[in-house]
Amino acid sequence: MHPILAHRRRLIAYLLAWIPLTGLLVALLIRSGPSPWEEALAMGVPLGLLLAFMCLASFYPTRSVPLAPLQVGRLVGVHAGATALSVGLWLLAAANLAAMYGQLPLFAGIEERFLGQAPVLAGVGALLYLLATAGHALVLAVQASERHARRALEAELAARQAELDALRVQLNPHFLFNALNSVSSLASSEPEAAREMCVRLASFLRGSLRIAGPQAIPLREELALACDYLAVEQVRFGARLRVQLEVADDAADVAVPPLVLQPLVENAVTHGIAQQLEGGVIRIEGRHHGARLTLAVENPCPEDGSPQGGLGVGLANIRRRLAAAFGDQAHLTARRAAGHYRVELSLPLGGAPVPPPGTLPSAP
């Protein structure tokens, strides 16, 4: 539909803009011949209103033949024909209007005076119609530019979402392989523990499938999933694995990308607790500072100075997910100090508010 006719306010603004143009047309009729002001007003106002709507029609040939370097001949031909046709119809309507007025004593001789003014009216009508054509071409160019920009943005968002989905899909198999290895190692020596681990593993996988769909979830749900994972590993490590949650209540309501903590907790178990004969404490922290959320996972590590190995996949995955979701507004840092390995995430706050808070998950 026509961009002006589709909105009442635009149509009213357009018609108001034609008021001074109609005034100029009346003044031109007075100056171009011996027409009294009553006659010029009687001819100029309806002709100005008619031309306003005829100029709106220039939108359709402009849309059908867009500006293109290889179509100059066709472009000129179409618009020249549309201008000639529109001006011809406008002059025909003006002649009929003059003939109707000629029946009144007040406008005696108006038809002869109109014939002398017809060339001037034709020039003014053609000029205004061409200006309307140029205006419509500009509007169509702006709309096309907006469409291209919107499509580019949609393509970028789709590519980013595809990357996020692909990265998210990598998480469950990575954990599943480790969990199945643990079940396999327990099956012969501790069948009851292996059976319990299978039950808890099924619970964890159901939870991970449930939260993997949304773009963001409350931190408390992410923590609940991490605790489900730790419950699975607790079957294998027993008292060697201890968990400490230090998450502020206001931080638990903040939306975070799903499955952002689980790889960190998995690394803490596999490359921290599993490497210590006496085990240790995995500390999970969450703090809300102004417009940012800080998450941290800390675990014991060897004190001999050897680096904590095997973290490349998990940390690289999270870095790429954060970059895809937040750009350079999110940061991940990892450091080792005093026999502990600590990974911190700093995320910007944003998005829709999360549902009302529930209770934080209890550590296993």
N, C-alpha and C positions, 0 to 999 in steps of 0.2 A: 504494500500500500504506500501511497505518497507520504513522505516523512512529515509534511505539514498537515495534510488532511487527517492523518492518523491521530493527531493530538489537538484538542480544542484550543488550548492555550497558544500553541504555535500558529494556528489559523487566525486567531484574534490578533496576535502580534503582527502577523504578516499583513492583514488587512489594515491595521493601524499604520503600518509603514507606508501603505499606499495612499494615505490621506495627503501628505505633502506632494506626492507625485500627481495625484488628481488635481491638486491646486495649481501645480505647474502646467498641467494640460489645459485647465480653464484659462489661465493667464495667456497661454500660447494661442488659444482660439481668439481671445480678445485682440491680441497684438497682430495676428496674422491676417486679419480681415475686418471688415466693418461690422463685426458682430457685437451687439450690446451685451452687457454683462449677464442679463437674464438669460439670453440665448446661449451664451458660452457656458453658463452654469448648468442649464438644462441639458446641454449636449455633453459637457465634460464629465459630470458626476457619473451617469450611467455607463458612459464609455470607459471611464477609468476603472469602475468596478468590474465591468466585463473583461477588460484587458488584464486585470489582476488575476482572474481565474483562468484566462487563456494562457497566461505566462506560467501558471502552475502545470499546464499540460506539457511544457517543454521538458519536464522531468522524464517522461517516458521515452522519447527518442534519445535523450541523453543517456539513459540507462541501457537502451538497446544497442547503442553504438558507443562503447567506452573509448576513452582517449587511448590511442595506440599509434606509435610512429609509422607502422606499416599500413594504416588505414586512414591516411589523411584525406585522400580523394573521397572515400565513402563518407567520412565524417563531415566534410564540407558539403557534399551533396545532400545528405540527410537533413542537416540543420538548415541549409539554404531552402530546401523544399518545405520543411516544417515552418520556417519563418514566413515564407511567401504565402503558404496556405493560411496560417494564422492571421497574418495582417490582412489578407484578402477577405477572410470571413469577418474580421473586425470592421473593415471599411464597409462591407455589405450591411452589417448590422447598423453602422452609423448612418448609411444612406437611408435605410428603412426608418430609422429613428427621425432623421430629418424630414422624410416624407410624411411621417405621422404628425410631427410638429407643424408642418406646412399647412395643415388643415385648420390651424388656429389663427385667428387674426393677429394675435400678439407676435407670432413668428412668421409673418408673411415674408416670402422671399428667402427663407432659410435654405431651401434646396440649392439655389444658385450660389449662395455664399458657401455652402458646404463643398460644392465642386471646386471652388478656388482654394479651400483649405485641405482638400483630400491629400495632395502630395506631402504637405507638412505632417498631417496625421499619419500617413504611411511611414514616413521616416522615423517619427517618434515611436510608433508602434513596433517597427522593426528593431530599433535600438533597445527598447525596453525588453522585448522578447529575447534578444541575444544576450542582454545582461542577465535575464533570468536563467537562460541556458548555461551561462558561465557559472552562475551561483549554484545551480543544480550539479554541474560537473564537479565543483569544489566539494559540495556535500557528499557526493558519491565517492570522491577520492578519500575524504576523511573517513567515511564508513568502511571503505575497503582497507584502509590502513589499520583501523581499529580491529577489523576482522582478522587481518593477518597477525596483528600483535596478540590477539586473544588466542588464535590457533597456535602460535609459537609458544605462548605461555602454557596452554593446555598440553602441548607436546612435551614441553620441559617437565611439567608436573607428572605427566604419565610416565616419562622416562625415569624420573626420580622415584615414583611409586614402584615401578618395576624393579628398580635397584633395591629399594627397601624390602620388597617382598622376597627377592632372591636372597638377600643377606639374611632375612629372618628365617627362611627355609633351611639355611645351613645349620642353624642352631640345634634343632632337635636331633638330626642324625649324629652330630658331633657328640652330644650327651648320650644318646642311645647306645652308641658303640661302647662307650666306657661303662655304662650301667650293665649292659649285657655281659661284658667281660667280668664284671664283679659278680653277677649272678652265676656265671659259669664257674668262677673260682670257689664259690660257696656251696655249689650244688652237691658236691661229694662229701665235703667236710662238715658243713652245717646246713643240712637240707631245710630245717625250719627257718633259719635266717634267710635262705635263698627264697623260700616261699613268701615270707613277709616282705622281702625286697621287691618281688614281682608285684605284689598287691600295691605297695606304695609307688612303684614305678608306673603302674597303670593309672593311679590317681594323679600323679604328676603330669603324665602325658595328656590326660583329659583336661586338666587345668591349663596346660600350655596351648592346646588347641582352642580352648574357649577364649583366651585373651589374645591370641595371635591375630585375630581379624581386625580389631579397632586400630585406628591410627595412634591413639594414646589411651592410657588407662591410669587410674589413681595409683600412686606409689604403693598404697597399702595392698593392692592386688598383686603388684609385682613382688612385694615382700612375701606375700602368702605363697606365691609360686616358688620363690627361692627357698622358703622354709620347707615346702614339700620336697624339693630336691635334697635338701640337707637331711630330711627324715629318711630318704632312701639311702643316703650314704651313711647315716648313723647306724643302720643295720650292720654295715660292714666294719665300721671303725669303733663302734661302741663308745666307751668313755674317753677314747682318744680325741673324739670330735666334740668340741663345745662351741656354742654359738652365743654371741652377745649382740642384742639389738639396741641401738641408741638412735632412735628416730623420733624427732619431735612431732607432736600432734599436728601442727600446721603443715609440716612437710609431708605427712602421710596423705593429705588431700590433693597434692600437686599432681598434675598429669605428666606422665613420662612415656617414652616409647616402650611398647611391650617387649619383654625378654631382653632388657638392657642390663639387668643385674645378674641374670643367671649365668652367663659365661664367666663373669668375674668370680662368682661364688664357686663355680666349677673349677676354675684355675686355682682358687685358694685351697680347695680340697685336694686336687690332684697333685699340685706342685708345692703345696705347703704342708698340710696335715699328713698326707701320705708319705712325705719324706722325713718326718720326725717320729722317732720311736715312741716318744712320750705324747705325741699328738700336740694339741694346742687349741687356742681359741680363735675362731673366725669372728671378727667384729664387723658389723654392718652399721653404718652411720648415715643419717639423713638430716640435713639442716636447711632451713629456709632463711635466706638473707636477702631482704629487699626484693629485687626482681630476679633473683637467681636461686637455684636449688643445687646444693652440693651433696653428692652421694659418695660414699667411700666404703671400700672393702679391704680389710687388713687381715693378714694371716702370718703365722710364724714361718721363718725360712732359715736355712743353714747359716751359721755364723762364720763359716770359713771363708766368706767373701766370694764364693762361687755364685754366679747369677742364677736367678730362678728361671729355669728353662721351660720350654714348651708353651710360652704365652703368646707366640706370634699370631696364631689364627684368631684367638679370642679377642685380643686387644685390637688387632687390625680390623676385624669385623665390626667391632663397636665404633672405632674411629670413623669408618666409612659410613656407618648408619647415622652417626651424629652429624657428619658433614652433609649427608644427603638431606637430613631432616632440618638442621639448623644453620647450615653454612658454617661460617667462622665464628658463630655466636656460642658454640659449645666447645668444651675443652676436656681432654683426658690426660692426666698425668700419672706416672707410676714412679715410685721411688722406694729405695731400700734404706732402712736405718734401724740400728739396735736390734738386729735379729728379726725384724719384721718387714714384710713387703706390703706396701700400701698403694692402692689404685684409687684415684679420685676422679669423679665426673662433675663438671660444672655446667649446668644447663640453664638456658633462659626460660623464664616463665612465659606462658602464653597459651592461646587456645581457649576453648570453652571451659567453664567451671566444671569441676568433677562432681559427682553425686555426693550427698551428705556422707560424712565419715562413718565408717564402721569401727571395728576394733582391730588393732594391729595384730598380725599373726603372732602366735607364741613360738618361741624358739624350741626346736626339738630337744 
